[in-house]
Amino acid sequence: MNEVVFPAPVAASVSAETDRRVPPPPIGLLAELTHRCPLRCTYCSNPLELDARSLELDTETWKRVFTEAAELGVIHIHLSGGEPTARKDIVELTRHAAEVGLYTNLITSGIGVSPDKLDALHAAGLDHIQLSLQGADAAITEAVGGYKGGFERKEAFAKEVVARGFPLTLNAVIHRTNIHQVPDMIDKAVAFGAKRLEIAHTQYYGWALKNRAQLMPARQDVDRTILEVEEARARLKGLLVIDAVFPDYYARYPKTCNGGWGQRTLSVTPAGLALPCHAAQTIAHLDFWSVRDHSIADIWASSPAFEAYRGTDWMPEPCRSCERKAVDFGGCRCQALALTGKAENTDPACIKSPLHLTLGEIAAREASAEVVPGAAVYRAFSFGA
């Protein structure tokens, strides 16, 4: 089974003044500029409580964040959302990120992005575009994203992107509704002129966790996609790079969350909260500092939320004595919370977790359940718990 490989974490240094371990600088920043989006994907990893437009950081604050990130050592920035181009200042923000030396990646639905806007982003210095793909045809794309005509718009957008010389990555989130289309999605990536395709099975946070019973694929279907990806990688070598992320629910060991909690990357929400990972707000007892009140450098070095699960000292057994503790850092804290009730517990994706077999039982039960039309909850600002 293939898995995402993160750069190996750099060893932390020790402050002479406090004897406290100082983490190496992050390499990436996920800037969630807005939660506004034309799509209503049932698997969306945004939180159930979305940040309203009135809470979004203003232009100058985002520019300060980008400058501070670059000064700290961040190399690349992902301009995301929601739909980042819903911000009227997206070109200005992109230009500033490029000017301070950040590699810029726009993560977009492609819907509503005009050719003129693409020209302006190109002139501003945008380096790369990542386009979401909900399905390989109009019907599945609409069923998943809740937007009529979305597939046709994405296809047209991809052509405009490639025509301007942007490197294009397609990101296809896989689940029970579209898993049969993996070979077709690979073909579409080639037809669209993409350089890279991410076959990313749904990670069950946010809206995906809410809709897990409607999204969970069967084990045999997941295994089939592994073979499909391996075949396509060999066949399309030199033409298309295919990355793959497979479900934790069918794994033996957990994935390393973002290269380790507070080790390699950070996220900033539309309202300005700085997070060790994009789903970290689900861990309600953590104290998340805001970029309105603290610099990126201070947050990275001293935020209680980043310190909570950084490294290995926090680990209980069996993680504390595990030979893999510096490999996967105990797995995903958000998943541990969602499935065990405690974020510090061993991620049930690990075979050493006492709940590992239960995780497999959940997956098997939900994958075999009937898909009920209309049962999935579409992403929306008006959602009530």
C-alpha positions in Angstrom: 0.0 0.0 0.0 1.3 3.4 -1.0 1.3 6.3 1.5 2.2 9.9 1.5 5.8 10.6 2.4 6.7 13.8 4.2 10.2 15.2 4.5 11.9 13.9 7.6 11.5 16.3 10.5 14.6 18.3 11.4 15.8 17.9 15.0 14.6 20.6 17.4 17.2 22.8 19.0 17.3 23.7 22.7 17.0 27.2 24.0 19.9 28.2 26.2 17.6 30.5 28.2 14.8 28.1 29.0 16.1 24.6 28.3 13.0 24.3 26.1 13.1 22.5 22.8 12.7 25.0 20.0 11.1 23.4 16.9 12.7 23.8 13.4 10.8 26.3 11.2 7.8 25.1 9.2 8.1 24.5 5.5 4.4 25.1 4.5 1.4 27.3 5.3 -2.2 26.4 4.5 -4.0 29.8 4.2 -7.7 29.2 4.4 -8.7 32.6 3.1 -12.4 32.1 3.2 -15.0 29.4 3.9 -17.2 30.7 1.1 -17.5 28.2 -1.8 -19.9 27.5 -4.7 -19.6 23.8 -4.0 -21.3 21.9 -1.1 -19.2 18.8 -1.0 -20.4 16.1 1.4 -16.7 15.2 2.2 -15.5 18.7 2.9 -12.8 18.9 5.6 -13.8 22.4 6.7 -15.4 22.5 10.1 -19.2 22.1 10.6 -19.2 25.6 12.0 -17.9 27.7 9.1 -16.4 31.1 9.5 -18.7 33.9 8.2 -17.5 36.5 5.8 -17.7 39.1 8.5 -15.0 37.2 10.5 -12.5 36.9 7.7 -9.0 38.5 8.1 -8.6 41.6 6.1 -6.1 42.1 3.3 -3.4 43.7 5.3 -3.5 41.1 8.1 -3.1 38.3 5.6 -0.2 40.1 3.9 1.5 40.5 7.3 1.0 36.7 8.0 2.6 35.9 4.6 5.6 38.1 5.3 6.0 36.7 8.8 5.8 33.1 7.4 8.4 33.8 4.8 10.7 35.4 7.4 10.3 32.3 9.7 11.3 29.9 6.9 8.1 28.8 5.2 8.8 27.8 1.6 5.4 27.3 0.1 1.9 28.6 0.7 -1.4 27.0 -0.2 -4.1 29.6 -0.9 -7.2 27.6 0.0 -10.7 27.9 1.4 -13.5 27.3 0.7 -13.0 28.9 -2.7 -10.0 31.3 -2.4 -11.0 33.2 -5.5 -14.2 34.3 -3.8 -11.9 36.9 -2.1 -11.8 40.1 -4.2 -8.2 40.6 -3.1 -7.0 37.2 -4.2 -4.7 38.7 -6.9 -3.2 41.2 -4.4 -2.6 38.5 -1.8 -1.0 36.2 -4.4 1.3 39.0 -5.6 2.4 39.8 -2.1 3.1 36.1 -1.3 5.2 35.9 -4.5 7.0 39.1 -3.6 8.1 37.8 -0.2 9.5 34.7 -1.8 6.8 32.1 -1.2 6.0 29.4 -3.7 2.3 29.9 -4.3 -0.3 27.1 -4.9 -3.9 28.0 -5.5 -6.4 25.3 -4.4 -9.6 25.9 -6.3 -12.9 24.5 -7.5 -12.3 26.3 -10.7 -15.9 27.5 -10.7 -16.3 31.2 -11.3 -12.6 31.9 -12.1 -12.7 33.9 -15.3 -9.9 33.9 -17.9 -9.2 37.5 -17.0 -8.7 36.5 -13.3 -6.3 33.7 -14.4 -4.4 36.3 -16.4 -4.2 38.6 -13.4 -3.0 35.7 -11.2 -0.4 34.7 -13.7 0.9 38.3 -13.8 0.9 38.4 -10.0 3.3 35.4 -9.9 1.1 32.5 -9.1 3.2 29.3 -9.4 0.8 26.4 -9.4 -2.9 25.5 -9.5 -4.6 22.6 -7.8 -8.1 21.8 -9.1 -10.6 19.7 -7.2 -12.3 16.9 -9.1 -15.5 15.4 -7.6 -16.2 12.9 -10.4 -15.3 11.9 -13.9 -18.6 13.1 -15.4 -21.3 15.6 -14.9 -23.7 13.4 -12.9 -21.3 12.3 -10.2 -19.7 15.8 -9.9 -23.2 17.3 -9.3 -24.2 14.6 -6.9 -21.0 15.1 -4.8 -20.6 18.8 -5.0 -24.2 19.9 -5.1 -23.6 22.2 -8.1 -25.2 21.8 -11.5 -22.8 22.3 -14.4 -19.7 22.0 -12.2 -18.0 19.3 -14.3 -18.2 21.3 -17.5 -16.9 24.4 -15.8 -13.9 22.5 -14.4 -13.1 21.0 -17.8 -13.1 24.5 -19.3 -11.1 25.9 -16.5 -8.4 23.3 -16.8 -7.9 24.1 -20.4 -7.5 27.8 -19.6 -5.0 26.9 -16.9 -2.8 24.7 -19.1 -3.0 27.2 -22.0 -1.4 29.8 -19.7 1.5 27.5 -18.8 0.5 26.9 -15.2 1.5 23.5 -13.8 -1.9 21.8 -13.0 -2.6 19.2 -10.3 -6.0 17.5 -10.0 -7.2 16.5 -6.6 -9.8 13.7 -6.6 -11.3 12.9 -3.2 -12.4 9.2 -3.4 -15.4 7.7 -1.6 -18.2 5.2 -2.2 -20.0 7.5 -4.7 -17.1 7.9 -7.1 -14.7 5.1 -6.4 -15.7 3.2 -9.5 -14.5 6.2 -11.5 -10.9 6.1 -10.5 -9.6 4.8 -13.9 -11.8 7.5 -15.6 -10.4 10.2 -13.4 -6.9 9.1 -14.3 -7.9 9.4 -18.0 -9.4 12.8 -17.4 -6.2 14.1 -15.7 -4.3 13.2 -18.9 -7.0 14.7 -21.1 -7.0 17.9 -19.0 -3.2 18.3 -19.4 -2.5 17.9 -15.7 1.0 17.1 -14.5 0.0 15.5 -11.3 -3.1 13.7 -10.0 -3.9 13.1 -6.3 -6.1 10.1 -5.7 -7.0 10.9 -2.1 -9.4 8.7 -0.3 -11.7 10.6 2.0 -10.2 11.4 5.5 -13.1 11.5 8.0 -13.1 14.9 9.6 -15.6 17.8 9.3 -18.4 17.1 6.9 -16.9 13.7 5.9 -17.2 12.4 9.4 -20.8 13.7 9.5 -21.5 11.7 6.3 -19.2 8.7 6.9 -22.0 6.2 6.6 -22.8 7.4 3.1 -19.2 7.8 2.0 -17.3 4.7 3.3 -16.2 2.4 0.5 -15.9 -1.3 0.7 -12.5 -2.9 1.3 -12.5 -4.7 -2.0 -13.1 -1.5 -3.8 -10.2 0.2 -2.0 -8.0 -2.7 -2.9 -9.0 -2.5 -6.5 -8.1 1.2 -6.6 -4.6 0.4 -5.3 -4.1 -1.9 -8.3 -5.6 0.7 -10.7 -3.2 3.3 -9.4 -0.2 1.1 -9.6 -1.1 0.1 -13.2 -1.6 3.7 -14.3 1.7 4.8 -12.7 3.6 2.3 -14.8 1.6 3.1 -17.9 1.8 6.9 -17.6 5.4 7.2 -16.2 6.9 10.4 -17.5 3.5 11.8 -18.4 1.5 12.0 -15.2 2.6 11.7 -11.6 0.0 10.0 -9.4 0.0 10.4 -5.6 -2.3 8.2 -3.6 -3.7 8.4 0.0 -5.7 5.4 1.1 -8.2 5.2 4.0 -7.0 4.9 7.6 -9.9 2.7 8.3 -8.3 -0.1 6.3 -4.7 0.5 7.3 -2.3 -1.3 9.6 -0.5 1.9 10.7 -1.6 5.5 10.8 -0.3 8.2 8.5 2.0 10.9 9.8 -0.3 13.8 10.4 1.2 16.7 8.3 4.6 15.3 8.9 4.0 15.4 12.7 1.9 17.7 14.9 3.6 21.2 14.8 6.6 19.7 13.0 6.4 20.8 9.3 3.3 22.9 8.5 0.6 25.1 10.0 -2.8 26.3 9.0 -4.6 29.6 9.4 -8.4 29.8 9.4 -10.4 32.5 7.7 -10.9 34.1 11.1 -7.2 34.0 11.9 -6.8 31.0 14.3 -3.5 29.2 13.8 -3.7 25.4 13.8 -1.2 22.6 13.7 -3.5 20.9 11.2 -6.7 22.0 9.4 -9.0 19.8 11.6 -7.4 20.7 14.9 -10.3 22.9 16.1 -12.2 19.7 16.8 -10.0 19.3 19.9 -11.9 21.8 21.9 -9.8 22.0 25.0 -6.8 23.3 23.1 -5.9 27.0 23.2 -5.5 28.2 19.6 -3.8 31.6 19.3 -4.9 34.1 16.6 -2.7 35.8 14.1 -4.6 39.0 15.1 -2.8 38.8 18.5 0.4 36.9 17.9 3.1 36.7 15.2 3.6 33.5 13.2 7.0 33.0 14.8 5.5 33.3 18.4 2.7 30.9 17.5 5.0 28.4 16.0 7.4 28.4 18.9 5.1 28.9 21.9 1.4 28.4 21.1 -0.1 25.9 23.7 -2.0 24.1 20.9 1.2 23.5 18.9 3.1 22.4 22.0 0.3 20.0 23.2 1.2 17.1 20.9 4.5 18.1 19.4 7.3 15.5 19.5 6.9 12.4 21.6 7.0 13.4 25.2 3.2 13.7 25.5 2.6 10.1 24.4 1.0 7.5 26.6 1.5 3.7 26.1 1.6 1.9 23.7 2.9 4.9 21.7 5.6 5.9 24.2 7.6 2.7 23.9 6.7 2.0 20.2 9.5 1.7 17.7 7.4 3.8 15.3 6.8 6.8 17.6 9.2 9.0 15.7 7.9 7.7 12.3 4.2 8.5 12.6 4.1 10.4 15.9 1.1 8.5 17.1 -1.0 9.1 14.1 -3.8 11.6 13.9 -4.9 13.4 17.1 -8.2 14.5 15.6 -9.0 11.0 14.5 -8.1 9.7 17.9 -10.5 12.1 19.5 -13.3 11.4 17.1 -13.0 7.6 17.5 -11.9 7.2 21.2 -13.1 10.4 22.9 -9.5 11.4 23.8 -7.0 13.1 21.5 -4.0 11.7 23.3 -5.1 8.1 22.8 -3.4 5.9 20.2 -4.9 6.5 16.7 -7.2 3.4 16.1 -5.7 3.2 12.6 -2.7 1.6 14.4 -2.7 -2.2 14.9 -1.4 -1.5 18.5 -4.6 0.4 19.4 -7.1 -1.6 21.4 -9.7 -0.2 19.2 -8.1 -1.1 15.9 -10.4 -4.1 15.2 -13.4 -1.9 16.1 -12.3 0.6 13.4 -12.4 -2.2 10.8 -15.8 -3.2 12.0 -17.1 0.3 11.6 -15.7 0.5 8.1 -17.2 -2.9 7.1 -20.6 -2.1 8.6 -20.9 1.3 7.0 -19.6 0.2 3.7 -22.2 -2.6 3.5 -25.1 -0.3 4.5 -27.5 0.9 1.8 -26.8 4.4 0.4 -29.9 6.4 1.2 -30.6 9.1 -1.5 -30.7 12.5 0.2 -29.3 11.2 3.5 -25.9 12.9 3.1 -25.7 16.4 4.5 -24.3 19.0 2.1 -21.8 21.5 3.4 -23.6 24.8 4.3 -23.3 27.8 6.5 -26.7 27.2 7.8 -26.0 23.7 9.2 -27.1 23.1 12.7 -25.6 20.5 15.0 
